[in-house]
Amino acid sequence: MEEPLHQSTALVQGLVENMTVMKQDMKTVKQNMDAMKQKLQTVRRRNKIAHQFLSERLNIFNIFPKKVSHFEAKGKWEMNVGWR
């Protein structure tokens, strides 16, 4: 009768230890996720800035906007960029 009680106590102790380890692992996972969220925000912010910059730069090369004839557009191209 004594042996099964001892086994169950050891089993419960093992379970408690496993739970503690799992709790620590979950904390680590949460920290990693938070760090990844921060990195993602940084990347999104940089992409937004890069997109703005590029769209401003590429706007110069928009030589055929709507309602502008070919010749007007060509003149606009020469004005903005020039033939270097």
Secondary structure as the mmCIF struct_conf table of DSSP 4:
data_model
#
loop_
_struct_conf.conf_type_id
_struct_conf.id
_struct_conf.beg_label_comp_id
_struct_conf.beg_label_asym_id
_struct_conf.beg_label_seq_id
_struct_conf.end_label_comp_id
_struct_conf.end_label_asym_id
_struct_conf.end_label_seq_id
HELX_RH_AL_P HELX_RH_AL_P1 GLU A 2 ILE A 60
TURN_TY1_P TURN_TY1_P1 PHE A 61 PHE A 61
BEND BEND1 PHE A 64 PHE A 64
TURN_TY1_P TURN_TY1_P2 LYS A 66 LYS A 67
HELX_RH_AL_P HELX_RH_AL_P2 HIS A 70 ASN A 80
TURN_TY1_P TURN_TY1_P3 VAL A 81 VAL A 81
#
